[in-house]
Each structure stands twice: as C-alpha cells, then as structure tokens.
C-alpha cells in the first residue's frame, strides 16, 4: 500500500500552488548549474540599513586545503562582547554561498544583539566529504579564537543552519566535542539534513511532492559521498545521524515540517539527544514543507517558527 503524505497547511499549500514549476520536488545533478546561479542571484543588504558593519575574511582552511572565506556582520551600536551566531548555509551541500540564508541569523542578531559569522565552504560534488565539514570546522576555530577581535564572546557561540547547513552545523558540534574544540553554547538546527540512508517513512512519503523529495535527497548525498552513500562506512561527520554517541553535545533546538523529507530523521535525532541525557527542544510544524518559512514568510506557521527560534536563543543567552 503506498504511503500517503501528510496534508499541507492550507496557507502553505496555496504558496506551493502559486510557485508552479518552480516548486517541482525532483533534483538531478544536471540541475545543479541553474541552482547555483539562483543562489548567487541578488545582493542582500547585509548591513540591514546600517545596523551592522560587514567584513570579509579569508581564514586558514583545513591542513593542505585552501583558505576559508568568512563573512562577519557586527552590530554597530551594541557594546561587546556579544554572543556569536556561526551560520552554515543550505543548498544540499552542492550550492550556496556565505550570503545564502544569512538574513535569518541577521534578524536574530538585530533583535538580541549578536555577531553573525557566515562560512563559505567548498561544495560537492567537486569537493566531496570531508571538504565541506572540515571547512565549516576551520571557520569555527577561527571565529572562536578571534571572537574578542570581532566583538564576540567565545563562551556564547551558537552554531546554526538550515537544511544542509543544519546538518553541517550538527556535524561541527560533533567535531568540536570529539576534537576538544571550541565549547559551543548551543546548536540551532532548522530542517537539518542528517541521514544519508534516505530511508525513513517521511522520505518515502514525500517522494514526488514538496520542495525537496527523496530523489533530490539521494542526488545530494551521492554528490557528497559517491558510491559510499547509504553504506556501512559513512562518517558521522558527514551524516550526524550515524553518530554512535550523542552525549556531551551542546543544547539543541531542532525544527522541521510534518510534510517534508527530513521530518523523521530530525525527530529521531532529538530523541537520541534526550536519550543521551542532553537538552533539546523540538518543534514539528504541522503541514509545513521544506523551507516553508522562507517561501511563505507571512504564513501563520512561519511567524510561529520564527518566534520559537528567537525565544529559544533568548533563553539560552540569558542563562
């Protein structure tokens, strides 16, 4: 009997319908060039009308690898030291730059007073695992080591990202734990891409529907891992769902839509964090598709999601 996907929220369903072919769920490597052009389109005002001073840095990369570009956005009228949001962009680990999606942490930073550091990591398939996550970690080491110089507080760093960025942020938290790296205060993971096996109920339910379906997910993981995707030897630093042990990690916020591919792997990751004695807050937004809050920002669910994320950060930084 075929699996029936959960219904979309009516507001969000109307958004998907209005997008037409632009919301087609499948993704193949042949589509990558167009996707990369799309993620580079436009140039957002990273200063938010003068509220932030923006600087670009090229910092030391992993051993034997090129330097890693970082974008640093620092509030101009807020006294240091400030919390640091270390942002990892999405794009299936195949597309995007340090400017993609950075408007989200910038909004939090304007509201709460924080420095935003966004990393521009190497992309698959040209640069398969471990290049993306090692770049992300190299940037994190620089941000923690230079926090005072950019107006930040090294004791209040939160790693964050959406989709592939959420998975890479989770992997960076695992690396920081296992390598005795920077002590992170938290990890904020939005619809994170965590499991290369691509075999959950939700991944099957959403085949051919929504914005990122099982076929697109297989394309992305294969770009990152090649023939090893789904096999027994995949590293937890590539796919955090593979981690045997989730104790000793910073408090986590995870959210995901009920009508998207990443639902079950996100719920399972939160459950395993609790089982390991960790702190995690989980939101499953009913009827939400992947990236709903970006495509339908005025929808009631999108507003609720933004409020919940901001509330978690506010409580975390108030401790």
Secondary structure, 3 states (H helix, E strand, C coil): CCCCCCCCCHHHHHHHHHHHHHHCCCCCHHHHHHHHHHHCCCCCCCCCCCCEEEEEEEECCCCCCCCEEEEEEEECCCCCCEEEEEEECCCCCCCCCCCCCHHHHHHHHHHHCEEEEEEECCCCCCCCCCHHHHHHHHHHHHHHHCHHHHCEEEEEEEEEEECHHHHHHHHHHHHHHHCCCCCCCEEEEECCCCCCCCCCHHHHHCCCCCCCCHHHHHHHHHHHHHHHCCCCCCCCCCCHHHCCCCCCCCEEEEEEECCCCCHHHHHHHHHHHHHCCCCEEEEEECCCCCCHHHHCCCCHHHHHHHHHHHHHHHHHHCC
